[in-house]
């Protein structure tokens, strides 16, 4: 998912490696809002610079809320490392 955030300014990242990890995390999370914000931000893909930057900022903020330190304890460190690479 971190790679998707890096690529989101120039690529449509909705289905490239984020669907399964995001759905998995959404099932585990009590607060679904960060995942919902992440999905919503990927819906309006446009390479126009202001829109691309706004999308990056929303995705980056949502990702920061999705992956607090305790996710490793919830999902297991190995699984979290796999999710972080997608």
HUJO-V995380 format. One line per field, one symbol per residue. ss: DSSP state (H for helix, E for strand, - for the rest). A space follows every 50 residues. Layout:
ss: ???
//
This chain:
ss: -HHHHHH-----------HHHHHHHHHH----HHHHHHHHHHH-----HH HHHHHHHHHHHHHHHH----HHHHH-HHHHHHHHH-
//
